[in-house]
Amino acid sequence: MCTALKKELKAVHMTYADLAQALGMAESSVKRMLARGDMPLSRIDAICRALRLDFADLARRVADSQPLLDQLSLEQERAVVADKKLLLMAICVLSQWTLEQILGTYRLSDAEGVKYLAQLDRIGIIEL
């Protein structure tokens, strides 16, 4: 996700200093945050707003840049079959559905969608 955010920053000619100002942070904190890649979804959302970029578009770009999985590990398989909604989200995401398509089709809330995307990221099925 951080690689995609950095590409978007370059594409719109926004510096780390510009982003730091938009987020109300120090430039060094922005650099550290993007280098580590460890940030909450609320921070990613704030960066998307500063870039005037929809989170779903960013997620789509990340998904498009990743090779598709052809096999799950046993641990990943156990995790997704233990939760029907997580399994549904995994199937949809791996089938290249947008978050809007998933939420609209299956009547999941935004919070649920983000929660399941984060779980899929944690178990290594997708990378946010």
Rosetta constraint file for C-alpha pairs under 8 A:
AtomPair CA 1 CA 5 HARMONIC 6.24 0.50
AtomPair CA 1 CA 37 HARMONIC 7.58 0.50
AtomPair CA 1 CA 58 HARMONIC 8.00 0.50
AtomPair CA 1 CA 59 HARMONIC 7.74 0.50
AtomPair CA 1 CA 62 HARMONIC 6.36 0.50
AtomPair CA 1 CA 127 HARMONIC 6.71 0.50
AtomPair CA 1 CA 128 HARMONIC 4.59 0.50
AtomPair CA 2 CA 6 HARMONIC 6.10 0.50
AtomPair CA 2 CA 34 HARMONIC 5.81 0.50
AtomPair CA 2 CA 35 HARMONIC 7.76 0.50
AtomPair CA 2 CA 37 HARMONIC 5.60 0.50
AtomPair CA 3 CA 7 HARMONIC 6.28 0.50
AtomPair CA 4 CA 8 HARMONIC 6.23 0.50
AtomPair CA 4 CA 58 HARMONIC 7.20 0.50
AtomPair CA 4 CA 61 HARMONIC 7.32 0.50
AtomPair CA 4 CA 62 HARMONIC 6.33 0.50
AtomPair CA 5 CA 9 HARMONIC 6.19 0.50
AtomPair CA 5 CA 58 HARMONIC 7.78 0.50
AtomPair CA 6 CA 10 HARMONIC 6.37 0.50
AtomPair CA 6 CA 34 HARMONIC 7.78 0.50
AtomPair CA 7 CA 11 HARMONIC 6.10 0.50
AtomPair CA 8 CA 12 HARMONIC 6.27 0.50
AtomPair CA 8 CA 51 HARMONIC 7.53 0.50
AtomPair CA 9 CA 13 HARMONIC 5.99 0.50
AtomPair CA 9 CA 14 HARMONIC 5.02 0.50
AtomPair CA 9 CA 15 HARMONIC 6.79 0.50
AtomPair CA 9 CA 51 HARMONIC 7.22 0.50
AtomPair CA 10 CA 14 HARMONIC 6.16 0.50
AtomPair CA 10 CA 15 HARMONIC 7.56 0.50
AtomPair CA 12 CA 51 HARMONIC 7.59 0.50
AtomPair CA 14 CA 18 HARMONIC 5.89 0.50
AtomPair CA 14 CA 19 HARMONIC 6.76 0.50
AtomPair CA 15 CA 19 HARMONIC 6.32 0.50
AtomPair CA 16 CA 20 HARMONIC 5.95 0.50
AtomPair CA 16 CA 27 HARMONIC 6.00 0.50
AtomPair CA 16 CA 30 HARMONIC 6.58 0.50
AtomPair CA 16 CA 31 HARMONIC 6.80 0.50
AtomPair CA 17 CA 21 HARMONIC 6.19 0.50
AtomPair CA 17 CA 26 HARMONIC 7.81 0.50
AtomPair CA 17 CA 27 HARMONIC 5.16 0.50
AtomPair CA 18 CA 22 HARMONIC 6.28 0.50
AtomPair CA 19 CA 23 HARMONIC 6.13 0.50
AtomPair CA 19 CA 27 HARMONIC 7.81 0.50
AtomPair CA 19 CA 30 HARMONIC 7.55 0.50
AtomPair CA 19 CA 47 HARMONIC 7.46 0.50
AtomPair CA 19 CA 50 HARMONIC 6.94 0.50
AtomPair CA 20 CA 24 HARMONIC 5.83 0.50
AtomPair CA 20 CA 25 HARMONIC 4.82 0.50
AtomPair CA 20 CA 26 HARMONIC 5.62 0.50
AtomPair CA 20 CA 27 HARMONIC 5.08 0.50
AtomPair CA 20 CA 29 HARMONIC 7.87 0.50
AtomPair CA 20 CA 30 HARMONIC 5.98 0.50
AtomPair CA 21 CA 25 HARMONIC 6.22 0.50
AtomPair CA 21 CA 26 HARMONIC 7.46 0.50
AtomPair CA 21 CA 27 HARMONIC 7.80 0.50
AtomPair CA 22 CA 50 HARMONIC 6.17 0.50
AtomPair CA 23 CA 46 HARMONIC 7.09 0.50
AtomPair CA 23 CA 47 HARMONIC 7.32 0.50
AtomPair CA 23 CA 50 HARMONIC 7.50 0.50
AtomPair CA 25 CA 29 HARMONIC 6.57 0.50
AtomPair CA 25 CA 30 HARMONIC 6.96 0.50
AtomPair CA 26 CA 30 HARMONIC 6.56 0.50
AtomPair CA 27 CA 31 HARMONIC 6.28 0.50
AtomPair CA 28 CA 32 HARMONIC 6.12 0.50
AtomPair CA 29 CA 33 HARMONIC 5.97 0.50
AtomPair CA 30 CA 34 HARMONIC 6.15 0.50
AtomPair CA 31 CA 35 HARMONIC 6.01 0.50
AtomPair CA 32 CA 36 HARMONIC 6.06 0.50
AtomPair CA 33 CA 37 HARMONIC 5.94 0.50
AtomPair CA 33 CA 38 HARMONIC 6.37 0.50
AtomPair CA 33 CA 39 HARMONIC 6.71 0.50
AtomPair CA 34 CA 38 HARMONIC 7.50 0.50
AtomPair CA 39 CA 43 HARMONIC 6.23 0.50
AtomPair CA 39 CA 44 HARMONIC 7.06 0.50
AtomPair CA 40 CA 44 HARMONIC 6.65 0.50
AtomPair CA 41 CA 45 HARMONIC 6.05 0.50
AtomPair CA 42 CA 46 HARMONIC 6.23 0.50
AtomPair CA 43 CA 47 HARMONIC 6.22 0.50
AtomPair CA 44 CA 48 HARMONIC 6.16 0.50
AtomPair CA 45 CA 49 HARMONIC 6.25 0.50
AtomPair CA 45 CA 55 HARMONIC 6.44 0.50
AtomPair CA 46 CA 50 HARMONIC 6.29 0.50
AtomPair CA 47 CA 51 HARMONIC 6.20 0.50
AtomPair CA 48 CA 52 HARMONIC 5.90 0.50
AtomPair CA 48 CA 53 HARMONIC 4.86 0.50
AtomPair CA 48 CA 54 HARMONIC 6.24 0.50
AtomPair CA 48 CA 55 HARMONIC 6.18 0.50
AtomPair CA 48 CA 58 HARMONIC 7.96 0.50
AtomPair CA 49 CA 53 HARMONIC 5.99 0.50
AtomPair CA 49 CA 54 HARMONIC 7.32 0.50
AtomPair CA 53 CA 57 HARMONIC 6.96 0.50
AtomPair CA 53 CA 58 HARMONIC 7.11 0.50
AtomPair CA 54 CA 58 HARMONIC 6.52 0.50
AtomPair CA 55 CA 59 HARMONIC 6.12 0.50
AtomPair CA 56 CA 60 HARMONIC 6.04 0.50
AtomPair CA 56 CA 98 HARMONIC 6.78 0.50
AtomPair CA 56 CA 99 HARMONIC 6.15 0.50
AtomPair CA 56 CA 100 HARMONIC 7.46 0.50
AtomPair CA 57 CA 61 HARMONIC 6.21 0.50
AtomPair CA 58 CA 62 HARMONIC 6.25 0.50
AtomPair CA 59 CA 63 HARMONIC 6.12 0.50
AtomPair CA 59 CA 128 HARMONIC 6.97 0.50
AtomPair CA 60 CA 64 HARMONIC 6.02 0.50
AtomPair CA 60 CA 96 HARMONIC 7.92 0.50
AtomPair CA 60 CA 98 HARMONIC 6.68 0.50
AtomPair CA 61 CA 65 HARMONIC 6.24 0.50
AtomPair CA 62 CA 66 HARMONIC 6.52 0.50
AtomPair CA 62 CA 127 HARMONIC 7.52 0.50
AtomPair CA 62 CA 128 HARMONIC 7.08 0.50
AtomPair CA 63 CA 96 HARMONIC 7.40 0.50
AtomPair CA 63 CA 126 HARMONIC 7.65 0.50
AtomPair CA 63 CA 127 HARMONIC 7.81 0.50
AtomPair CA 68 CA 94 HARMONIC 7.02 0.50
AtomPair CA 69 CA 94 HARMONIC 7.78 0.50
AtomPair CA 69 CA 125 HARMONIC 7.59 0.50
AtomPair CA 72 CA 76 HARMONIC 5.80 0.50
AtomPair CA 72 CA 77 HARMONIC 5.88 0.50
AtomPair CA 72 CA 125 HARMONIC 7.66 0.50
AtomPair CA 73 CA 77 HARMONIC 6.12 0.50
AtomPair CA 74 CA 78 HARMONIC 6.14 0.50
AtomPair CA 75 CA 79 HARMONIC 6.29 0.50
AtomPair CA 76 CA 80 HARMONIC 6.36 0.50
AtomPair CA 76 CA 123 HARMONIC 6.13 0.50
AtomPair CA 76 CA 124 HARMONIC 7.53 0.50
AtomPair CA 76 CA 125 HARMONIC 7.30 0.50
AtomPair CA 77 CA 81 HARMONIC 6.19 0.50
AtomPair CA 78 CA 82 HARMONIC 6.12 0.50
AtomPair CA 79 CA 83 HARMONIC 7.10 0.50
AtomPair CA 79 CA 123 HARMONIC 7.85 0.50
AtomPair CA 80 CA 84 HARMONIC 7.20 0.50
AtomPair CA 80 CA 86 HARMONIC 5.53 0.50
AtomPair CA 80 CA 87 HARMONIC 4.74 0.50
AtomPair CA 80 CA 90 HARMONIC 7.46 0.50
AtomPair CA 81 CA 86 HARMONIC 7.71 0.50
AtomPair CA 81 CA 87 HARMONIC 5.92 0.50
AtomPair CA 83 CA 87 HARMONIC 6.23 0.50
AtomPair CA 84 CA 88 HARMONIC 6.15 0.50
AtomPair CA 85 CA 89 HARMONIC 6.10 0.50
AtomPair CA 85 CA 116 HARMONIC 7.80 0.50
AtomPair CA 86 CA 90 HARMONIC 6.07 0.50
AtomPair CA 86 CA 116 HARMONIC 5.81 0.50
AtomPair CA 86 CA 119 HARMONIC 7.88 0.50
AtomPair CA 86 CA 120 HARMONIC 7.68 0.50
AtomPair CA 87 CA 91 HARMONIC 6.19 0.50
AtomPair CA 88 CA 92 HARMONIC 6.23 0.50
AtomPair CA 89 CA 93 HARMONIC 5.97 0.50
AtomPair CA 89 CA 102 HARMONIC 7.47 0.50
AtomPair CA 89 CA 113 HARMONIC 7.85 0.50
AtomPair CA 89 CA 116 HARMONIC 6.72 0.50
AtomPair CA 89 CA 117 HARMONIC 7.47 0.50
AtomPair CA 90 CA 94 HARMONIC 5.96 0.50
AtomPair CA 90 CA 120 HARMONIC 6.99 0.50
AtomPair CA 90 CA 125 HARMONIC 7.71 0.50
AtomPair CA 91 CA 95 HARMONIC 6.07 0.50
AtomPair CA 92 CA 96 HARMONIC 6.47 0.50
AtomPair CA 92 CA 97 HARMONIC 5.40 0.50
AtomPair CA 92 CA 102 HARMONIC 6.86 0.50
AtomPair CA 93 CA 97 HARMONIC 5.38 0.50
AtomPair CA 93 CA 98 HARMONIC 7.22 0.50
AtomPair CA 93 CA 99 HARMONIC 7.98 0.50
AtomPair CA 97 CA 101 HARMONIC 6.15 0.50
AtomPair CA 97 CA 102 HARMONIC 6.59 0.50
AtomPair CA 98 CA 102 HARMONIC 6.40 0.50
AtomPair CA 99 CA 103 HARMONIC 6.09 0.50
AtomPair CA 99 CA 113 HARMONIC 7.15 0.50
AtomPair CA 100 CA 104 HARMONIC 5.90 0.50
AtomPair CA 101 CA 105 HARMONIC 5.89 0.50
AtomPair CA 102 CA 106 HARMONIC 5.95 0.50
AtomPair CA 102 CA 107 HARMONIC 7.80 0.50
AtomPair CA 102 CA 108 HARMONIC 7.58 0.50
AtomPair CA 103 CA 107 HARMONIC 5.26 0.50
AtomPair CA 103 CA 108 HARMONIC 4.82 0.50
AtomPair CA 103 CA 109 HARMONIC 6.51 0.50
AtomPair CA 103 CA 110 HARMONIC 7.10 0.50
AtomPair CA 103 CA 113 HARMONIC 6.85 0.50
AtomPair CA 104 CA 108 HARMONIC 7.24 0.50
AtomPair CA 108 CA 112 HARMONIC 6.06 0.50
AtomPair CA 108 CA 113 HARMONIC 6.45 0.50
AtomPair CA 109 CA 113 HARMONIC 6.24 0.50
AtomPair CA 110 CA 114 HARMONIC 6.22 0.50
AtomPair CA 111 CA 115 HARMONIC 6.01 0.50
AtomPair CA 112 CA 116 HARMONIC 6.12 0.50
AtomPair CA 113 CA 117 HARMONIC 6.16 0.50
AtomPair CA 114 CA 118 HARMONIC 6.07 0.50
AtomPair CA 115 CA 119 HARMONIC 6.29 0.50
AtomPair CA 116 CA 120 HARMONIC 6.15 0.50
AtomPair CA 117 CA 121 HARMONIC 6.19 0.50
AtomPair CA 117 CA 126 HARMONIC 7.87 0.50
AtomPair CA 117 CA 128 HARMONIC 7.91 0.50
AtomPair CA 118 CA 122 HARMONIC 6.15 0.50
AtomPair CA 118 CA 128 HARMONIC 7.52 0.50
AtomPair CA 119 CA 123 HARMONIC 6.32 0.50
AtomPair CA 120 CA 124 HARMONIC 6.21 0.50
AtomPair CA 120 CA 125 HARMONIC 5.28 0.50
AtomPair CA 120 CA 126 HARMONIC 5.74 0.50
AtomPair CA 120 CA 127 HARMONIC 7.92 0.50
AtomPair CA 121 CA 125 HARMONIC 5.90 0.50
AtomPair CA 121 CA 126 HARMONIC 4.83 0.50
AtomPair CA 121 CA 127 HARMONIC 5.08 0.50
AtomPair CA 121 CA 128 HARMONIC 6.09 0.50
